[in-house]
Amino acid sequence: MNINVIGRKVNLRENFKVLVNKKLAKFQKIFDENAEATVKVTLEKNRQIVEITIKQRGVIYRAEANAPEMNEALDIVVNKLQKQIRKNKTRLENLKKVSVIDFSEEYYDEPEEEHNVTKVKRFALKPMNVDEAILQMELLGHEFFMFKDEASAKISVVYKRKDGDYGLLESEDE
């Protein structure tokens, strides 16, 4: 696994980078050598925010934690990632494109969960621009809104981020 450590508004010491590599080494058993891990550390006011994103063959794991000390935030975010992997173990095993991931029983001991879809909603996607989609989302009081982008004709999703800004997800051409 390739690990990239980025510091925003903070200078990272070499011993922190070594600690990151040590903590993420436990995931080496799970992901292959082509997996990309990005660790972002941001200083905001009196707290350190550590975000880890691991990408492998279209599957993305992401977790974020904040604490007064960056080492403490790193511990929390690594635990969150480990829980995500455990929770989604069965679903990932069933994906053919991720079959390289090693899900040996010695690493995972939590029971499997079933996910039930309790509601299906269908609706026509109206072509609109991003500003119209955000307005529609706000009017509905939703956290996200799916629409067809009038400029690119792609299916897109706008969503409200934790920091109050908005995010945009666009489909890729394949």
Salt bridges, closest charged atoms under 4 A:
ASP32 OD2 - ARG57 NH2 3.57
GLU44 OE1 - ARG47 NH2 3.17
GLU51 OE2 - ARG62 NE 3.33
GLU64 OE1 - ARG62 NH2 2.65
ASP75 OD1 - LYS23 NZ 2.61
GLU105 OE2 - LYS89 NZ 2.74
GLU110 OE2 - ARG86 NH1 3.38
GLU138 OE2 - LYS160 NZ 3.58
ASP163 OD1 - ARG161 NE 3.59
ASP173 OD2 - LYS154 NZ 3.96
